[in-house]
Amino acid sequence: MKHKTFISYHHKNEQEEKDQIVNLFSGEDFIDSSVHDGDIDTDLSEESIMRIIRDDYLKDSTVTLVIIGEETAKRAFINSEIQASLWGSNPNGLLAVVTDELYNKIFSEGICSGLNCNHNVRVPQNHSYYLPELVYKNRDINRNEDFDSSPCHHNDYKVYCGLTSFSTFMEDSDQYINAAFDKRDELNYKIAKKLSSNTPKIQRNSLSSLSDSLFR
């Protein structure tokens, strides 16, 4: 089953990855209507901005795919698109697709340090710096309310936002999009929906959003 997917990305840096996704798969399955500078009044309330993005840009999407490169976390429009995707009582599924170059920087291979556990695991590196805030927060296993305590390791099916490399996603996009969609109802997860005050976003009251360099 196809799920309408909104693509959030940094136009300057990740246009090629976005075009490859749309060209390889059916363009009809993806919504490519990103917010641009000047589209939304930055003096509006947070609620109004979220409603505009959901109604006019996300439209009937049920999954939001965020293409992540080295500067993505700093982009005001991307952070607000992700927040709008999760806003309200019917959030989109959320999927992070990291460029291959960056993926190799944010994971290393390791062994689980849990008691009597010797599983091979991916060890995250600098995720709080490179991942957009709501991607990072929604990968926190402690938000999964089925666990009384944090497991020594886990897979992406246990967190709301899955994450994979661009090349791996291109091999089987349906698997990742379907998983993101299914988590909306199947995962008992406390979704993080609010951006911190110092995170770049559309609202003018965010100091970071005043700088044109933070917009894509």
Buried (B, 14 or more C-beta within 10 A) or exposed (E): EEBBBBBBBBEEBBEEBBEEBBEEBEEEBBBBBBBEEEBBEBEBEBEEBBBBBBEEBBEEBBBBBBBBBBBBBBBBBBBBBBBBBBBEEEBBBBBBBBBEEBBEEBBEEEEBEEEEEEEEBBEBEEBEEBBBBBBBBBBBBEBBEEEEEEEEBEEBEBBBBBBBBBEBBBEEBEEBBBBBBBBBEEBEBEBBBEBEEEBBBBBEEBEBBEEEEBBB
